[in-house]
Amino acid sequence: MSSTKVKVSKPFETALLYKYLVLFAVAGIIVIPLLATAIGGFKSGAELRVNPFGLPREWVFENYLSILLGDQYWRMMGNSLIISSMSVLVTLVCASTAAFVFAHVKFYGREFLLSYLMIGLLFPVATAILPLFLMIRDLGLLDSYLGVVLPTAAFSLGMSILLTLNMFKQLPKELLSAALVDGCGYIRFFWYVTLPLSKPILTTVGIISFVHSWNQYILPLILLNSPARYPWTMGIMEYQGEFTTDWHLILAFVTLTVIPAIIVFVFTQKYIIAGLTAGAVKG
């Protein structure tokens, strides 16, 4: 029996080499700061100033243990979990219903309204801080979870509606026509047909919204006053004094609070890829 050998051209090998070099470079840009942060949390304050990037001469585990054994860390993590979960719920409900209307219901001004919502993608949160603060104050939602949840979900709606709308448009129109003929209204079609068929993109939107809310800093800083309601992003302020800053404790605190987001991404990345690529190729 003769065996066939597949020859790989040198240009292909060169392109593949460049591809891996770029991937390693990008991975290094992402991983190295995370490793430096985690290792910095094992150093004392004095050693961190003279040796910020090297391995610690003496591993100080008390930095992590003092945070894990304290009530403040778990309280802030619980607050972040509450705010993020509520933000995901509000975002999914509003984005899915709005995307369904834009995809299947024709009305005057639909394109203008959709374009108006997409404009929100161009503006960061900082540009609307003052009017947002006044609005939340007038609603009586200052220093409350809901006061942070609603703006966070609002700033996530543009991208969420865009992703969900693209998926809803890929669903066969014959399904809606057959459902209407059988007496199934828009609400029942949305609940029993559209949502079950759109689980990948809904999962993707939920994960993106969760991570965005989990890492939110400026909104809790402006809208929350009680330390009992602070999320983890506000915990860094607890280690900043008037004249000194405990950077070794800040690095340890950041490492412990970033780990949950990394775990969520690692276990859900396949759903993110499936949701973002759903409907990209028409069969």
Secondary structure, DSSP 8 states (H G I E B T S, - for coil): ---------HHHHHHHHHHHHHHHHHHHHHHHHHHHHHHHTTS-HHHHHH-SSS--SS--THHHHHHHTSHHHHHHHHHHHHHHHHHHHHHHHHHHHHHHHHHH---TTHHHHHHHHHHGGGS-GGGGHHHHHHHHHHTT-TTSHHHHHHHHHHHHHHHHHHHHHHHHHHS-HHHHHHHHHTT--HHHHIIIIIHHHTHHHHHHHHHHHHHHHHT--HHHHHH---GGG--GGGGGGGGB-SS-B-HHHHHHHHHHHHHHHHHHHHHHHHHHHHHHHTTSS--
